[in-house]
Amino acid sequence: MFKSLLTDEGGAQVVEYALIIAIISIVLVIALQPATIAASIDTVLTRVADCLAGNGCA
């Protein structure tokens, strides 16, 4: 019974595709993080500059 489970390769392709999708997802999250952080910093700096210029603080 256990030998047949160990030698059965029917679900191997599904596992491989899942691993590929997981790796691509991790790479995308890591690659897009700096853009998100840069946008957040830019927003903060813009708000500070507007506040210092007297344009109103939000």
PQR file of N, CA, C, O and H, with PARSE charges and radii, in Angstrom:
ATOM      1  N   MET A   1       0.826  -1.194   0.000 -0.4000 1.5000
ATOM      2  CA  MET A   1       0.000   0.000   0.000 -0.0000 2.0000
ATOM      3  C   MET A   1       0.872   1.260   0.000  0.5500 1.7000
ATOM      4  O   MET A   1       0.646   2.170  -0.798 -0.5500 1.4000
ATOM      5  N   PHE A   2       1.863   1.315   0.891 -0.4000 1.5000
ATOM      6  CA  PHE A   2       2.709   2.490   0.962 -0.0000 2.0000
ATOM      7  C   PHE A   2       3.669   2.585  -0.219  0.5500 1.7000
ATOM      8  O   PHE A   2       4.048   3.683  -0.625 -0.5500 1.4000
ATOM      9  H   PHE A   2       2.047   0.576   1.539  0.4000 1.0000
ATOM     10  N   LYS A   3       4.062   1.442  -0.769 -0.4000 1.5000
ATOM     11  CA  LYS A   3       4.949   1.459  -1.928 -0.0000 2.0000
ATOM     12  C   LYS A   3       4.260   2.108  -3.115  0.5500 1.7000
ATOM     13  O   LYS A   3       4.885   2.848  -3.875 -0.5500 1.4000
ATOM     14  H   LYS A   3       3.754   0.549  -0.438  0.4000 1.0000
ATOM     15  N   SER A   4       2.982   1.831  -3.273 -0.4000 1.5000
ATOM     16  CA  SER A   4       2.263   2.434  -4.397 -0.0000 2.0000
ATOM     17  C   SER A   4       2.125   3.940  -4.212  0.5500 1.7000
ATOM     18  O   SER A   4       2.142   4.683  -5.193 -0.5500 1.4000
ATOM     19  H   SER A   4       2.475   1.230  -2.655  0.4000 1.0000
ATOM     20  N   LEU A   5       1.988   4.402  -2.974 -0.4000 1.5000
ATOM     21  CA  LEU A   5       1.914   5.840  -2.728 -0.0000 2.0000
ATOM     22  C   LEU A   5       3.251   6.526  -3.002  0.5500 1.7000
ATOM     23  O   LEU A   5       3.291   7.645  -3.514 -0.5500 1.4000
ATOM     24  H   LEU A   5       1.974   3.798  -2.177  0.4000 1.0000
ATOM     25  N   LEU A   6       4.334   5.852  -2.661 -0.4000 1.5000
ATOM     26  CA  LEU A   6       5.655   6.440  -2.861 -0.0000 2.0000
ATOM     27  C   LEU A   6       6.068   6.466  -4.324  0.5500 1.7000
ATOM     28  O   LEU A   6       6.815   7.352  -4.739 -0.5500 1.4000
ATOM     29  H   LEU A   6       4.301   4.943  -2.246  0.4000 1.0000
ATOM     30  N   THR A   7       5.600   5.518  -5.103 -0.4000 1.5000
ATOM     31  CA  THR A   7       5.995   5.458  -6.508 -0.0000 2.0000
ATOM     32  C   THR A   7       5.010   6.152  -7.434  0.5500 1.7000
ATOM     33  O   THR A   7       5.306   6.341  -8.614 -0.5500 1.4000
ATOM     34  H   THR A   7       4.993   4.797  -4.766  0.4000 1.0000
ATOM     35  N   ASP A   8       3.851   6.532  -6.928 -0.4000 1.5000
ATOM     36  CA  ASP A   8       2.851   7.212  -7.754 -0.0000 2.0000
ATOM     37  C   ASP A   8       3.301   8.642  -8.020  0.5500 1.7000
ATOM     38  O   ASP A   8       3.546   9.397  -7.080 -0.5500 1.4000
ATOM     39  H   ASP A   8       3.610   6.379  -5.970  0.4000 1.0000
ATOM     40  N   GLU A   9       3.413   9.019  -9.283 -0.4000 1.5000
ATOM     41  CA  GLU A   9       3.872  10.352  -9.657 -0.0000 2.0000
ATOM     42  C   GLU A   9       2.763  11.166 -10.313  0.5500 1.7000
ATOM     43  O   GLU A   9       3.041  12.130 -11.026 -0.5500 1.4000
ATOM     44  H   GLU A   9       3.214   8.405 -10.047  0.4000 1.0000
ATOM     45  N   GLY A  10       1.532  10.790 -10.082 -0.4000 1.5000
ATOM     46  CA  GLY A  10       0.410  11.472 -10.717 -0.0000 2.0000
ATOM     47  C   GLY A  10       0.259  12.923 -10.306  0.5500 1.7000
ATOM     48  O   GLY A  10      -0.117  13.754 -11.132 -0.5500 1.4000
ATOM     49  H   GLY A  10       1.306  10.007  -9.503  0.4000 1.0000
ATOM     50  N   GLY A  11       0.539  13.249  -9.066 -0.4000 1.5000
ATOM     51  CA  GLY A  11       0.378  14.618  -8.591 -0.0000 2.0000
ATOM     52  C   GLY A  11       1.659  15.421  -8.608  0.5500 1.7000
ATOM     53  O   GLY A  11       1.684  16.546  -8.109 -0.5500 1.4000
ATOM     54  H   GLY A  11       0.844  12.574  -8.395  0.4000 1.0000
ATOM     55  N   ALA A  12       2.720  14.875  -9.166 -0.4000 1.5000
ATOM     56  CA  ALA A  12       4.017  15.556  -9.149 -0.0000 2.0000
ATOM     57  C   ALA A  12       3.988  16.849  -9.959  0.5500 1.7000
ATOM     58  O   ALA A  12       4.600  17.839  -9.558 -0.5500 1.4000
ATOM     59  H   ALA A  12       2.699  13.961  -9.571  0.4000 1.0000
ATOM     60  N   GLN A  13       3.295  16.854 -11.078 -0.4000 1.5000
ATOM     61  CA  GLN A  13       3.249  18.060 -11.905 -0.0000 2.0000
ATOM     62  C   GLN A  13       2.509  19.182 -11.197  0.5500 1.7000
ATOM     63  O   GLN A  13       2.898  20.345 -11.305 -0.5500 1.4000
ATOM     64  H   GLN A  13       2.798  16.050 -11.403  0.4000 1.0000
ATOM     65  N   VAL A  14       1.459  18.851 -10.480 -0.4000 1.5000
ATOM     66  CA  VAL A  14       0.709  19.869  -9.752 -0.0000 2.0000
ATOM     67  C   VAL A  14       1.588  20.502  -8.681  0.5500 1.7000
ATOM     68  O   VAL A  14       1.551  21.717  -8.484 -0.5500 1.4000
ATOM     69  H   VAL A  14       1.143  17.907 -10.391  0.4000 1.0000
ATOM     70  N   VAL A  15       2.366  19.698  -8.001 -0.4000 1.5000
ATOM     71  CA  VAL A  15       3.265  20.211  -6.973 -0.0000 2.0000
ATOM     72  C   VAL A  15       4.332  21.094  -7.606  0.5500 1.7000
ATOM     73  O   VAL A  15       4.674  22.139  -7.053 -0.5500 1.4000
ATOM     74  H   VAL A  15       2.396  18.711  -8.162  0.4000 1.0000
ATOM     75  N   GLU A  16       4.857  20.694  -8.747 -0.4000 1.5000
ATOM     76  CA  GLU A  16       5.868  21.500  -9.430 -0.0000 2.0000
ATOM     77  C   GLU A  16       5.298  22.847  -9.856  0.5500 1.7000
ATOM     78  O   GLU A  16       5.951  23.876  -9.686 -0.5500 1.4000
ATOM     79  H   GLU A  16       4.578  19.845  -9.197  0.4000 1.0000
ATOM     80  N   TYR A  17       4.095  22.852 -10.405 -0.4000 1.5000
ATOM     81  CA  TYR A  17       3.466  24.113 -10.798 -0.0000 2.0000
ATOM     82  C   TYR A  17       3.207  24.995  -9.581  0.5500 1.7000
ATOM     83  O   TYR A  17       3.391  26.210  -9.648 -0.5500 1.4000
ATOM     84  H   TYR A  17       3.564  22.015 -10.544  0.4000 1.0000
ATOM     85  N   ALA A  18       2.789  24.403  -8.489 -0.4000 1.5000
ATOM     86  CA  ALA A  18       2.545  25.176  -7.270 -0.0000 2.0000
ATOM     87  C   ALA A  18       3.837  25.804  -6.756  0.5500 1.7000
ATOM     88  O   ALA A  18       3.833  26.951  -6.309 -0.5500 1.4000
ATOM     89  H   ALA A  18       2.640  23.415  -8.435  0.4000 1.0000
ATOM     90  N   LEU A  19       4.939  25.062  -6.815 -0.4000 1.5000
ATOM     91  CA  LEU A  19       6.226  25.608  -6.388 -0.0000 2.0000
ATOM     92  C   LEU A  19       6.678  26.745  -7.293  0.5500 1.7000
ATOM     93  O   LEU A  19       7.202  27.749  -6.812 -0.5500 1.4000
ATOM     94  H   LEU A  19       4.943  24.130  -7.178  0.4000 1.0000
ATOM     95  N   ILE A  20       6.481  26.598  -8.590 -0.4000 1.5000
ATOM     96  CA  ILE A  20       6.857  27.655  -9.531 -0.0000 2.0000
ATOM     97  C   ILE A  20       6.049  28.917  -9.260  0.5500 1.7000
ATOM     98  O   ILE A  20       6.604  30.016  -9.238 -0.5500 1.4000
ATOM     99  H   ILE A  20       6.056  25.782  -8.981  0.4000 1.0000
ATOM    100  N   ILE A  21       4.748  28.768  -9.055 -0.4000 1.5000
ATOM    101  CA  ILE A  21       3.893  29.924  -8.773 -0.0000 2.0000
ATOM    102  C   ILE A  21       4.295  30.577  -7.453  0.5500 1.7000
ATOM    103  O   ILE A  21       4.302  31.803  -7.350 -0.5500 1.4000
ATOM    104  H   ILE A  21       4.298  27.875  -9.073  0.4000 1.0000
ATOM    105  N   ALA A  22       4.627  29.777  -6.451 -0.4000 1.5000
ATOM    106  CA  ALA A  22       5.048  30.325  -5.166 -0.0000 2.0000
ATOM    107  C   ALA A  22       6.346  31.111  -5.299  0.5500 1.7000
ATOM    108  O   ALA A  22       6.480  32.188  -4.718 -0.5500 1.4000
ATOM    109  H   ALA A  22       4.620  28.781  -6.535  0.4000 1.0000
ATOM    110  N   ILE A  23       7.295  30.587  -6.054 -0.4000 1.5000
ATOM    111  CA  ILE A  23       8.570  31.281  -6.245 -0.0000 2.0000
ATOM    112  C   ILE A  23       8.366  32.584  -7.006  0.5500 1.7000
ATOM    113  O   ILE A  23       8.948  33.607  -6.646 -0.5500 1.4000
ATOM    114  H   ILE A  23       7.186  29.712  -6.526  0.4000 1.0000
ATOM    115  N   ILE A  24       7.551  32.560  -8.048 -0.4000 1.5000
ATOM    116  CA  ILE A  24       7.271  33.777  -8.809 -0.0000 2.0000
ATOM    117  C   ILE A  24       6.589  34.811  -7.921  0.5500 1.7000
ATOM    118  O   ILE A  24       6.905  35.998  -8.005 -0.5500 1.4000
ATOM    119  H   ILE A  24       7.078  31.729  -8.340  0.4000 1.0000
ATOM    120  N   SER A  25       5.664  34.381  -7.077 -0.4000 1.5000
ATOM    121  CA  SER A  25       4.975  35.303  -6.174 -0.0000 2.0000
ATOM    122  C   SER A  25       5.942  35.950  -5.195  0.5500 1.7000
ATOM    123  O   SER A  25       5.867  37.154  -4.948 -0.5500 1.4000
ATOM    124  H   SER A  25       5.408  33.417  -7.009  0.4000 1.0000
ATOM    125  N   ILE A  26       6.845  35.162  -4.640 -0.4000 1.5000
ATOM    126  CA  ILE A  26       7.825  35.706  -3.701 -0.0000 2.0000
ATOM    127  C   ILE A  26       8.736  36.711  -4.392  0.5500 1.7000
ATOM    128  O   ILE A  26       9.039  37.762  -3.829 -0.5500 1.4000
ATOM    129  H   ILE A  26       6.907  34.184  -4.840  0.4000 1.0000
ATOM    130  N   VAL A  27       9.173  36.398  -5.603 -0.4000 1.5000
ATOM    131  CA  VAL A  27      10.036  37.316  -6.356 -0.0000 2.0000
ATOM    132  C   VAL A  27       9.299  38.621  -6.648  0.5500 1.7000
ATOM    133  O   VAL A  27       9.884  39.698  -6.530 -0.5500 1.4000
ATOM    134  H   VAL A  27       8.927  35.544  -6.061  0.4000 1.0000
ATOM    135  N   LEU A  28       8.030  38.539  -7.025 -0.4000 1.5000
ATOM    136  CA  LEU A  28       7.257  39.750  -7.299 -0.0000 2.0000
ATOM    137  C   LEU A  28       7.082  40.606  -6.051  0.5500 1.7000
ATOM    138  O   LEU A  28       7.196  41.830  -6.121 -0.5500 1.4000
ATOM    139  H   LEU A  28       7.554  37.665  -7.120  0.4000 1.0000
ATOM    140  N   VAL A  29       6.811  39.987  -4.923 -0.4000 1.5000
ATOM    141  CA  VAL A  29       6.659  40.749  -3.678 -0.0000 2.0000
ATOM    142  C   VAL A  29       7.956  41.455  -3.328  0.5500 1.7000
ATOM    143  O   VAL A  29       7.943  42.623  -2.941 -0.5500 1.4000
ATOM    144  H   VAL A  29       6.719  38.993  -4.866  0.4000 1.0000
ATOM    145  N   ILE A  30       9.068  40.762  -3.459 -0.4000 1.5000
ATOM    146  CA  ILE A  30      10.363  41.369  -3.149 -0.0000 2.0000
ATOM    147  C   ILE A  30      10.697  42.471  -4.151  0.5500 1.7000
ATOM    148  O   ILE A  30      11.242  43.506  -3.767 -0.5500 1.4000
ATOM    149  H   ILE A  30       9.079  39.812  -3.773  0.4000 1.0000
ATOM    150  N   ALA A  31      10.382  42.267  -5.413 -0.4000 1.5000
ATOM    151  CA  ALA A  31      10.715  43.252  -6.448 -0.0000 2.0000
ATOM    152  C   ALA A  31       9.858  44.505  -6.336  0.5500 1.7000
ATOM    153  O   ALA A  31      10.336  45.603  -6.622 -0.5500 1.4000
ATOM    154  H   ALA A  31       9.939  41.426  -5.725  0.4000 1.0000
ATOM    155  N   LEU A  32       8.615  44.361  -5.930 -0.4000 1.5000
ATOM    156  CA  LEU A  32       7.717  45.513  -5.880 -0.0000 2.0000
ATOM    157  C   LEU A  32       7.766  46.260  -4.554  0.5500 1.7000
ATOM    158  O   LEU A  32       7.201  47.348  -4.452 -0.5500 1.4000
ATOM    159  H   LEU A  32       8.227  43.469  -5.698  0.4000 1.0000
ATOM    160  N   GLN A  33       8.412  45.722  -3.556 -0.4000 1.5000
ATOM    161  CA  GLN A  33       8.488  46.378  -2.263 -0.0000 2.0000
ATOM    162  C   GLN A  33       9.188  47.731  -2.317  0.5500 1.7000
ATOM    163  O   GLN A  33       8.661  48.680  -1.735 -0.5500 1.4000
ATOM    164  H   GLN A  33       8.872  44.838  -3.640  0.4000 1.0000
ATOM    165  N   PRO A  34      10.333  47.889  -2.971 -0.5600 1.5000
ATOM    166  CA  PRO A  34      10.982  49.203  -3.011  0.2800 2.0000
ATOM    167  C   PRO A  34      10.107  50.275  -3.649  0.5500 1.7000
ATOM    168  O   PRO A  34      10.141  51.426  -3.214 -0.5500 1.4000
ATOM    169  N   ALA A  35       9.335  49.930  -4.656 -0.4000 1.5000
ATOM    170  CA  ALA A  35       8.459  50.913  -5.295 -0.0000 2.0000
ATOM    171  C   ALA A  35       7.398  51.392  -4.315  0.5500 1.7000
ATOM    172  O   ALA A  35       7.073  52.579  -4.287 -0.5500 1.4000
ATOM    173  H   ALA A  35       9.307  48.995  -5.009  0.4000 1.0000
ATOM    174  N   THR A  36       6.863  50.497  -3.525 -0.4000 1.5000
ATOM    175  CA  THR A  36       5.849  50.859  -2.542 -0.0000 2.0000
ATOM    176  C   THR A  36       6.447  51.723  -1.449  0.5500 1.7000
ATOM    177  O   THR A  36       5.839  52.708  -1.028 -0.5500 1.4000
ATOM    178  H   THR A  36       7.127  49.533  -3.548  0.4000 1.0000
ATOM    179  N   ILE A  37       7.635  51.361  -0.986 -0.4000 1.5000
ATOM    180  CA  ILE A  37       8.294  52.138   0.059 -0.0000 2.0000
ATOM    181  C   ILE A  37       8.654  53.522  -0.467  0.5500 1.7000
ATOM    182  O   ILE A  37       8.475  54.515   0.238 -0.5500 1.4000
ATOM    183  H   ILE A  37       8.129  50.562  -1.327  0.4000 1.0000
ATOM    184  N   ALA A  38       9.156  53.600  -1.687 -0.4000 1.5000
ATOM    185  CA  ALA A  38       9.519  54.890  -2.273 -0.0000 2.0000
ATOM    186  C   ALA A  38       8.293  55.778  -2.425  0.5500 1.7000
ATOM    187  O   ALA A  38       8.369  56.980  -2.174 -0.5500 1.4000
ATOM    188  H   ALA A  38       9.301  52.793  -2.260  0.4000 1.0000
ATOM    189  N   ALA A  39       7.163  55.205  -2.831 -0.4000 1.5000
ATOM    190  CA  ALA A  39       5.934  55.984  -2.970 -0.0000 2.0000
ATOM    191  C   ALA A  39       5.472  56.496  -1.614  0.5500 1.7000
ATOM    192  O   ALA A  39       4.996  57.627  -1.517 -0.5500 1.4000
ATOM    193  H   ALA A  39       7.102  54.228  -3.035  0.4000 1.0000
ATOM    194  N   SER A  40       5.599  55.698  -0.578 -0.4000 1.5000
ATOM    195  CA  SER A  40       5.204  56.115   0.768 -0.0000 2.0000
ATOM    196  C   SER A  40       6.090  57.247   1.266  0.5500 1.7000
ATOM    197  O   SER A  40       5.596  58.216   1.842 -0.5500 1.4000
ATOM    198  H   SER A  40       5.986  54.779  -0.657  0.4000 1.0000
ATOM    199  N   ILE A  41       7.384  57.131   1.052 -0.4000 1.5000
ATOM    200  CA  ILE A  41       8.311  58.184   1.471 -0.0000 2.0000
ATOM    201  C   ILE A  41       8.031  59.463   0.702  0.5500 1.7000
ATOM    202  O   ILE A  41       8.053  60.550   1.278 -0.5500 1.4000
ATOM    203  H   ILE A  41       7.786  56.344   0.585  0.4000 1.0000
ATOM    204  N   ASP A  42       7.768  59.345  -0.589 -0.4000 1.5000
ATOM    205  CA  ASP A  42       7.457  60.516  -1.407 -0.0000 2.0000
ATOM    206  C   ASP A  42       6.193  61.206  -0.908  0.5500 1.7000
ATOM    207  O   ASP A  42       6.137  62.435  -0.867 -0.5500 1.4000
ATOM    208  H   ASP A  42       7.750  58.461  -1.056  0.4000 1.0000
ATOM    209  N   THR A  43       5.189  60.438  -0.531 -0.4000 1.5000
ATOM    210  CA  THR A  43       3.948  61.011  -0.009 -0.0000 2.0000
ATOM    211  C   THR A  43       4.205  61.762   1.290  0.5500 1.7000
ATOM    212  O   THR A  43       3.691  62.864   1.480 -0.5500 1.4000
ATOM    213  H   THR A  43       5.235  59.440  -0.563  0.4000 1.0000
ATOM    214  N   VAL A  44       4.988  61.183   2.177 -0.4000 1.5000
ATOM    215  CA  VAL A  44       5.300  61.834   3.454 -0.0000 2.0000
ATOM    216  C   VAL A  44       6.072  63.120   3.215  0.5500 1.7000
ATOM    217  O   VAL A  44       5.761  64.148   3.818 -0.5500 1.4000
ATOM    218  H   VAL A  44       5.405  60.287   2.023  0.4000 1.0000
ATOM    219  N   LEU A  45       7.069  63.081   2.348 -0.4000 1.5000
ATOM    220  CA  LEU A  45       7.858  64.283   2.076 -0.0000 2.0000
ATOM    221  C   LEU A  45       7.016  65.375   1.430  0.5500 1.7000
ATOM    222  O   LEU A  45       7.206  66.554   1.727 -0.5500 1.4000
ATOM    223  H   LEU A  45       7.322  62.246   1.858  0.4000 1.0000
ATOM    224  N   THR A  46       6.095  65.005   0.558 -0.4000 1.5000
ATOM    225  CA  THR A  46       5.204  65.983  -0.065 -0.0000 2.0000
ATOM    226  C   THR A  46       4.311  66.629   0.980  0.5500 1.7000
ATOM    227  O   THR A  46       4.105  67.842   0.950 -0.5500 1.4000
ATOM    228  H   THR A  46       5.941  64.047   0.317  0.4000 1.0000
ATOM    229  N   ARG A  47       3.781  65.848   1.895 -0.4000 1.5000
ATOM    230  CA  ARG A  47       2.927  66.404   2.956 -0.0000 2.0000
ATOM    231  C   ARG A  47       3.712  67.350   3.858  0.5500 1.7000
ATOM    232  O   ARG A  47       3.208  68.408   4.235 -0.5500 1.4000
ATOM    233  H   ARG A  47       3.948  64.862   1.919  0.4000 1.0000
ATOM    234  N   VAL A  48       4.934  66.980   4.203 -0.4000 1.5000
ATOM    235  CA  VAL A  48       5.767  67.839   5.045 -0.0000 2.0000
ATOM    236  C   VAL A  48       6.085  69.137   4.311  0.5500 1.7000
ATOM    237  O   VAL A  48       6.021  70.214   4.904 -0.5500 1.4000
ATOM    238  H   VAL A  48       5.344  66.120   3.897  0.4000 1.0000
ATOM    239  N   ALA A  49       6.426  69.046   3.035 -0.4000 1.5000
ATOM    240  CA  ALA A  49       6.734  70.248   2.256 -0.0000 2.0000
ATOM    241  C   ALA A  49       5.516  71.152   2.145  0.5500 1.7000
ATOM    242  O   ALA A  49       5.648  72.370   2.265 -0.5500 1.4000
ATOM    243  H   ALA A  49       6.478  68.171   2.554  0.4000 1.0000
ATOM    244  N   ASP A  50       4.343  70.592   1.920 -0.4000 1.5000
ATOM    245  CA  ASP A  50       3.121  71.396   1.850 -0.0000 2.0000
ATOM    246  C   ASP A  50       2.835  72.069   3.184  0.5500 1.7000
ATOM    247  O   ASP A  50       2.428  73.230   3.227 -0.5500 1.4000
ATOM    248  H   ASP A  50       4.237  69.603   1.822  0.4000 1.0000
ATOM    249  N   CYS A  51       3.045  71.347   4.256 -0.4000 1.5000
ATOM    250  CA  CYS A  51       2.788  71.893   5.580 -0.0000 2.0000
ATOM    251  C   CYS A  51       3.755  73.041   5.891  0.5500 1.7000
ATOM    252  O   CYS A  51       3.352  74.065   6.444 -0.5500 1.4000
ATOM    253  H   CYS A  51       3.375  70.404   4.221  0.4000 1.0000
ATOM    254  N   LEU A  52       5.020  72.868   5.535 -0.4000 1.5000
ATOM    255  CA  LEU A  52       6.014  73.912   5.783 -0.0000 2.0000
ATOM    256  C   LEU A  52       5.803  75.126   4.890  0.5500 1.7000
ATOM    257  O   LEU A  52       6.142  76.246   5.271 -0.5500 1.4000
ATOM    258  H   LEU A  52       5.348  72.037   5.086  0.4000 1.0000
ATOM    259  N   ALA A  53       5.247  74.909   3.708 -0.4000 1.5000
ATOM    260  CA  ALA A  53       5.011  76.013   2.780 -0.0000 2.0000
ATOM    261  C   ALA A  53       3.743  76.785   3.133  0.5500 1.7000
ATOM    262  O   ALA A  53       3.468  77.826   2.537 -0.5500 1.4000
ATOM    263  H   ALA A  53       4.972  73.999   3.398  0.4000 1.0000
ATOM    264  N   GLY A  54       2.979  76.293   4.081 -0.4000 1.5000
ATOM    265  CA  GLY A  54       1.764  76.983   4.485 -0.0000 2.0000
ATOM    266  C   GLY A  54       0.564  76.641   3.629  0.5500 1.7000
ATOM    267  O   GLY A  54      -0.431  77.366   3.653 -0.5500 1.4000
ATOM    268  H   GLY A  54       3.202  75.446   4.565  0.4000 1.0000
ATOM    269  N   ASN A  55       0.626  75.572   2.882 -0.4000 1.5000
ATOM    270  CA  ASN A  55      -0.487  75.170   2.026 -0.0000 2.0000
ATOM    271  C   ASN A  55      -1.520  74.339   2.775  0.5500 1.7000
ATOM    272  O   ASN A  55      -2.468  73.838   2.169 -0.5500 1.4000
ATOM    273  H   ASN A  55       1.434  74.983   2.862  0.4000 1.0000
ATOM    274  N   GLY A  56      -1.355  74.192   4.041 -0.4000 1.5000
ATOM    275  CA  GLY A  56      -2.294  73.402   4.835 -0.0000 2.0000
ATOM    276  C   GLY A  56      -1.743  72.025   5.112  0.5500 1.7000
ATOM    277  O   GLY A  56      -1.138  71.387   4.249 -0.5500 1.4000
ATOM    278  H   GLY A  56      -0.586  74.599   4.534  0.4000 1.0000
ATOM    279  N   CYS A  57      -1.961  71.587   6.314 -0.4000 1.5000
ATOM    280  CA  CYS A  57      -1.503  70.262   6.725 -0.0000 2.0000
ATOM    281  C   CYS A  57      -2.685  69.305   6.721  0.5500 1.7000
ATOM    282  O   CYS A  57      -3.747  69.606   7.266 -0.5500 1.4000
ATOM    283  H   CYS A  57      -2.452  72.105   7.015  0.4000 1.0000
ATOM    284  N   ALA A  58      -2.489  68.167   6.109 -0.4000 1.5000
ATOM    285  CA  ALA A  58      -3.592  67.199   6.044 -0.0000 2.0000
ATOM    286  C   ALA A  58      -3.339  66.046   6.965  0.5500 1.7000
ATOM    287  O   ALA A  58      -4.157  65.130   7.047 -0.5500 1.4000
ATOM    288  H   ALA A  58      -1.627  67.923   5.666  0.4000 1.0000
TER
END
